[in-house]
Amino acid sequence: MMQALFHQLVLTAKTKRWLTLLEVLEEEEHVIAQTLIDQTGFGRRTIMEDMRAVKVYFGKTIQLVGNEKGYHFAFFDPKGYYEKKQALLEEEKLFLFVDQLAAGKRLDNQQWTAFLGVSSSGFQRMKRQLQTLLKQQYGLQLVAKTNLLRGQEASIRQFLYDFYFTLPLYPTVLQENIRHLCQEKTLVQEGPWQLDPTIVNQWLKLINVRVEQGYCLPDHGTHKDIQATLVQALDQQVNVALPAPEKAALFLLALDERQFLNPLTQKAFIQAFSPTKEPYLLVRETEGLTYRLFETLLFLMETFLQLPRLEEEVPESRKKDVLLAVLMTQFSAQKKRYSETIVLSYDLVGPSALKRWIKTEVEAAGKERGFHFVDASLVNRPGVLRHIKVTNQNQQMRATGDIELPQFPTKEAIQCILSEYF
């Protein structure tokens, strides 16, 4: 969805094609022509013409070789490449339009035309594109005469969050503002709930902007006790001065969903925040417990923020049931992914080149067996993930469960040892 949002903000057809082709090339590196056709929807002749132009435009920053059968893509100068790629967005004024709307700029159509430096017809095209995007993806609208965003406050904030924190690229003119928004300042303390510090700070920046502009979340008269519990939960870990409804929403938005893979955490969350207090919940009944967890989360979202939007049209009477089914399916997929994910720490000896080679071969061998290995140095809070140490040291005492390799292993030895281990 985020890639779709990015491409809807790009109005120039050629630029949109180039960026789409580059996304495939960056991911695949080696790609046959038919794959490019299938993944982009462009014709073979269009792709070949664009590839020739892309090669000339990016020059010595990339290696791009191939013909109508397929292409190979590689970086020579990644920094120079991204600078040239960013330059493709310089005339995409819809990005600037959205940014200034978010900043609270209020102009009529003629004033916007002058501010953006576009023709009257160009601005109308830009506005129609934004209207379509807002309506289809967020249920919002742009008021015809005043050009103000209208709709549920939570939906407006979701649109702004997606715009500022999920797009792969922005025009240079927005870089300073984006950099400022992405700076983390508010400290998130350790507490009973895992809150994502990055998400806390991102949402906090947007919340402060909207509150300062006079747009606040409504204070619901019902469930004041649960709102107070949510506020207390946030206050234990984040020190911010906000109205109670804003704190309740921020807590819900910042919850790290990975913690709910643990049934004990599911139980604690239900007992703390469910509108129907039930002191006795059996942890061993994990399927029923998970269902209750998502019932509770949907209740909290509906009461203090809004229910997530569904891609397909669903009658209001069935929306919660459909959302519950979607969440359960996503949770099952995430649980399976985590069961196949293993955090590896390395206790290796030898030169750096040997250590790098061992890591590469271990991860490749694990992938062949259906596992996803993650370097422990990249994981802040492994939680319920399985943790294994890989060593090539000839030590007398090792922890049970270590993967023990020879000091100078061969590729075949690594594959054999991992095969026996798992």
C-alpha positions in Angstrom: 0.0 0.0 0.0 2.8 2.4 0.8 4.5 1.8 -2.6 1.0 2.5 -4.1 0.8 5.8 -2.2 4.2 6.8 -3.5 3.4 6.2 -7.1 0.1 8.0 -6.8 2.0 11.1 -5.8 4.2 10.9 -8.9 2.3 12.5 -11.8 4.8 12.4 -14.7 4.3 9.2 -16.6 8.0 8.7 -17.6 9.2 9.3 -14.0 6.6 6.8 -12.7 7.8 4.2 -15.2 11.5 4.7 -14.4 10.9 4.5 -10.7 8.8 1.3 -11.1 11.5 -0.3 -13.3 14.3 0.7 -10.8 12.4 -0.9 -7.9 12.4 -4.2 -9.7 16.1 -3.9 -10.7 17.2 -2.9 -7.2 15.4 -6.0 -5.7 16.2 -8.6 -8.4 19.6 -7.4 -9.7 19.5 -10.1 -12.4 16.1 -10.1 -14.2 14.8 -11.5 -17.5 12.7 -9.2 -19.7 9.5 -11.2 -19.1 9.8 -10.7 -15.3 10.0 -6.9 -15.9 7.0 -7.1 -18.1 5.0 -9.1 -15.6 6.0 -7.0 -12.6 5.5 -3.6 -14.2 2.8 -4.1 -16.8 4.9 -2.2 -19.4 5.4 -3.3 -23.0 8.7 -4.8 -24.1 9.5 -1.9 -26.5 8.7 0.7 -23.7 11.0 -1.2 -21.3 13.9 -1.3 -23.8 13.6 2.4 -24.6 13.4 3.3 -20.9 16.3 1.1 -20.0 18.5 2.9 -22.6 17.4 6.3 -21.2 17.9 5.1 -17.6 21.5 4.0 -18.4 22.4 7.3 -19.9 20.7 9.3 -17.1 22.4 7.5 -14.2 25.7 7.2 -16.0 28.7 6.0 -13.9 26.6 5.6 -10.7 25.3 2.2 -11.9 26.1 -0.8 -14.0 23.2 -1.7 -16.3 23.9 -4.2 -19.0 21.5 -6.3 -21.1 19.1 -6.5 -24.0 15.6 -7.6 -24.9 16.3 -10.9 -23.1 17.2 -9.5 -19.7 19.3 -7.1 -17.6 21.9 -7.0 -14.9 21.9 -4.1 -12.4 24.6 -3.1 -9.9 25.8 -0.1 -8.0 29.0 1.8 -8.7 28.2 4.9 -6.7 25.1 4.4 -4.5 25.1 7.9 -3.0 25.3 9.5 -6.5 22.6 7.1 -7.7 20.1 8.1 -5.0 20.9 11.8 -5.6 20.0 11.4 -9.3 17.0 9.3 -8.4 15.8 11.9 -6.0 16.3 14.6 -8.7 13.6 12.8 -10.7 11.1 14.1 -8.1 12.0 17.7 -8.3 9.1 18.6 -10.6 6.6 16.4 -8.7 4.8 19.2 -6.9 2.1 17.0 -5.4 4.6 16.1 -2.7 5.1 19.8 -1.8 1.3 20.4 -1.9 0.7 17.6 0.7 3.5 18.8 2.9 2.2 22.4 3.0 -1.4 21.2 3.6 0.0 19.2 6.6 1.8 22.4 7.8 -1.5 24.2 7.9 -1.1 26.5 4.9 -4.5 27.8 3.7 -4.7 29.0 0.2 -7.4 29.1 -2.5 -6.9 27.5 -5.9 -5.3 30.6 -7.5 -2.9 31.1 -4.6 -1.9 27.5 -4.6 -1.2 27.7 -8.4 1.1 30.6 -7.8 2.8 29.1 -4.7 3.6 25.8 -6.4 4.6 27.4 -9.7 2.3 25.4 -11.9 -0.4 26.2 -14.4 -4.1 26.4 -13.5 -4.8 23.1 -15.4 -1.7 21.5 -13.8 -3.0 22.3 -10.3 -6.4 21.0 -11.1 -4.9 17.7 -12.3 -2.9 17.6 -9.1 -5.9 18.2 -7.0 -8.0 15.6 -8.7 -5.2 13.0 -8.2 -5.1 13.8 -4.5 -8.9 13.7 -4.2 -8.9 10.2 -5.7 -6.1 9.0 -3.4 -7.7 10.5 -0.3 -11.1 9.0 -1.0 -10.0 5.5 -2.0 -7.4 4.9 0.6 -8.4 7.0 3.6 -12.1 8.0 3.2 -11.1 11.6 3.2 -11.8 14.6 0.9 -10.2 17.9 0.0 -12.7 20.7 0.4 -13.3 22.3 -3.1 -12.9 26.0 -2.2 -10.8 26.1 0.9 -8.5 23.1 0.1 -8.7 21.8 3.7 -8.6 18.1 4.6 -11.9 16.8 5.8 -12.8 13.5 7.4 -12.1 11.6 10.6 -9.2 13.0 12.4 -7.6 9.6 12.8 -7.8 9.0 9.1 -6.1 12.4 8.4 -3.3 11.5 10.8 -2.9 8.0 9.2 -2.5 9.7 5.7 0.0 12.1 7.1 1.9 9.3 8.9 2.1 7.3 5.7 3.2 10.3 3.7 6.0 11.3 6.1 7.3 8.0 7.5 6.7 5.3 4.9 7.7 6.6 1.4 11.0 5.4 -0.1 12.0 8.8 -1.6 11.2 12.5 -1.3 12.0 15.6 -3.3 15.1 17.5 -2.0 12.9 20.4 -1.1 11.3 18.3 1.7 14.4 16.7 3.0 15.0 19.1 5.9 11.4 18.7 7.1 11.6 14.9 6.8 14.9 14.8 8.7 13.4 16.9 11.5 10.3 14.7 11.8 12.5 11.6 11.9 14.7 12.8 14.8 14.0 10.9 18.0 13.9 12.9 21.1 11.3 11.5 23.6 12.7 8.7 25.7 10.7 5.5 26.0 11.3 3.8 29.4 11.2 0.0 29.9 7.8 -1.1 31.2 5.2 -3.8 31.3 4.4 -3.3 27.6 6.8 -3.2 24.6 6.4 0.2 22.8 8.3 0.8 19.6 10.4 4.0 20.3 10.6 5.0 16.7 6.8 4.8 16.2 6.3 6.6 19.5 8.4 9.5 18.3 7.0 9.6 14.8 3.3 9.7 16.0 4.2 12.1 18.7 5.5 14.6 16.1 2.3 14.4 14.1 0.1 14.5 17.2 1.8 17.7 18.4 1.4 19.3 15.0 -2.3 18.5 14.8 -3.0 19.5 18.4 -1.2 22.8 17.9 -3.4 23.4 14.8 -6.5 22.8 16.9 -7.3 19.3 15.6 -7.7 16.9 18.5 -9.2 13.5 18.9 -12.6 13.5 20.6 -12.9 12.8 24.3 -15.4 9.9 24.5 -17.7 10.1 27.5 -17.9 6.3 27.8 -15.2 3.9 29.1 -13.4 6.6 31.1 -12.0 3.9 33.3 -10.3 2.1 30.4 -9.1 5.4 29.0 -7.5 6.2 32.3 -5.8 2.7 32.3 -4.4 3.4 28.8 -3.1 6.8 29.9 -1.5 5.3 33.0 0.2 2.7 30.9 1.7 5.3 28.6 2.7 7.6 31.5 4.7 4.7 33.0 7.0 4.6 29.9 6.6 8.0 28.1 6.7 11.4 29.7 4.6 13.7 27.4 2.1 16.5 28.0 -1.0 15.6 26.0 -4.7 15.4 26.5 -6.0 12.0 27.8 -7.5 10.9 24.4 -4.2 11.6 22.7 -2.3 9.6 25.2 -4.6 6.7 24.9 -4.3 6.7 21.1 -0.5 7.0 21.2 -0.2 4.0 23.5 -2.3 1.9 21.1 -0.5 3.1 18.0 3.0 2.4 19.5 2.3 -1.2 20.8 4.8 -3.7 19.4 2.7 -6.5 18.1 5.5 -9.1 18.5 5.0 -9.2 22.2 1.6 -10.8 21.7 3.2 -14.0 20.4 3.5 -14.7 24.1 0.2 -16.1 25.6 1.1 -14.7 29.0 1.3 -11.2 27.5 -2.0 -11.8 25.7 -3.7 -12.7 29.0 -2.2 -9.7 30.8 -3.4 -7.3 28.1 -6.9 -8.7 28.0 -7.2 -8.5 31.8 -5.9 -4.9 31.9 -7.9 -3.4 29.0 -10.9 -5.6 28.1 -14.3 -3.9 28.8 -15.5 -7.3 30.2 -13.2 -8.1 33.1 -12.5 -11.8 33.4 -10.0 -12.7 36.1 -9.6 -16.3 34.9 -8.2 -17.0 31.5 -6.6 -20.3 30.6 -3.2 -19.7 28.9 -3.2 -23.2 27.4 -6.3 -22.3 25.3 -4.1 -20.2 23.0 -6.5 -20.0 20.0 -9.4 -18.7 22.1 -7.0 -16.4 24.0 -5.7 -14.9 20.7 -9.3 -14.3 19.5 -10.1 -12.5 22.8 -6.9 -10.4 22.4 -7.9 -9.1 19.0 -11.5 -8.5 20.2 -10.0 -6.3 22.9 -7.7 -4.5 20.5 -10.5 -3.8 18.0 -12.7 -2.5 20.9 -9.9 -0.2 22.0 -9.2 1.0 18.4 -12.9 1.7 17.7 -13.4 3.5 21.0 -10.2 5.6 21.2 -9.0 5.9 17.6 -10.8 4.1 14.7 -11.1 0.6 13.2 -8.5 -0.2 10.6 -9.7 0.2 7.0 -10.4 -2.8 4.9 -9.4 -3.1 1.3 -12.7 -4.5 0.1 -16.2 -3.0 0.8 -17.8 -4.8 3.8 -21.2 -4.0 5.3 -20.9 -2.2 8.7 -22.6 -5.1 10.5 -19.9 -7.5 9.4 -16.9 -5.2 9.6 -15.7 -6.4 13.1 -16.0 -10.1 12.1 -14.1 -9.6 8.9 -11.4 -7.6 10.8 -11.1 -10.3 13.4 -10.6 -12.9 10.7 -8.0 -10.8 9.0 -6.1 -10.2 12.2 -6.2 -13.9 13.2 -4.8 -14.8 9.7 -2.1 -12.2 10.0 -1.2 -13.4 13.5 -1.0 -17.0 12.4 1.3 -16.0 9.5 3.5 -14.0 11.9 3.6 -16.8 14.4 4.7 -19.2 11.7 7.4 -16.7 10.5 8.7 -16.4 14.1 8.8 -20.1 14.6 11.1 -20.2 11.5 13.2 -17.2 12.6 16.3 -17.9 14.7 18.5 -15.2 16.3 22.1 -16.1 15.8 25.0 -14.7 17.8 28.5 -15.5 16.7 31.6 -16.3 18.8 34.1 -16.7 16.1 37.9 -16.5 15.9 40.1 -15.8 12.9 40.5 -12.9 10.4 37.6 -10.7 9.5 37.3 -12.2 6.1 36.9 -15.7 7.6 34.2 -14.5 10.0 32.2 -12.8 7.3 32.5 -16.0 5.1 31.2 -18.2 7.9 28.3 -15.9 8.6 27.3 -15.9 4.9 27.5 -19.6 4.6 25.6 -20.3 7.8 22.8 -18.0 6.8 22.7 -19.5 3.3 22.5 -23.1 4.7 19.7 -22.1 7.1 17.7 -20.5 4.2 18.0 -23.8 2.3 16.3 -25.5 5.2 13.5 -23.1 5.5 14.8 -21.0 8.4 15.3 -17.2 8.6 18.5 -16.4 10.5 18.9 -12.9 12.0 22.1 -11.6 13.5 21.6 -10.9 17.2 23.4 -7.6 16.9 20.4 -6.3 14.8 17.8 -7.4 17.3 17.1 -5.1 20.3 14.5 -7.3 22.1 14.4 -10.8 20.8 11.4 -11.7 22.9 10.1 -15.2 22.1 12.5 -15.8 19.2 14.8 -18.8 19.5 18.4 -17.8 20.2 21.5 -19.9 19.1 25.2 -19.2 19.3 27.5 -20.2 16.4 31.2 -20.8 17.3 34.3 -22.1 15.7 36.4 -22.1 18.9 37.8 -25.3 20.3 36.6 -24.8 23.9 36.1 -27.5 26.5 33.0 -25.8 28.0 30.1 -24.8 25.7 26.5 -24.0 26.3 24.1 -26.7 25.4 22.5 -25.8 22.0 25.5 -24.1 20.5 26.3 -24.8 16.8 29.9 -26.0 16.9 31.9 -25.5 13.7 35.6 -26.4 13.0 38.0 -23.5 13.3 38.3 -23.5 9.4 35.1 -25.1 8.2 34.3 -26.0 4.6 31.0 -25.1 3.0 30.1 -28.8 3.0 30.9 -29.1 6.8 28.6 -26.2 7.6 25.8 -27.7 5.6 26.3 -31.1 7.2 26.4 -29.7 10.8 23.3 -27.5 10.3 21.5 -30.4 8.8 22.3 -32.6 11.8 21.5 -29.8 14.3 18.0 -29.0 12.9 
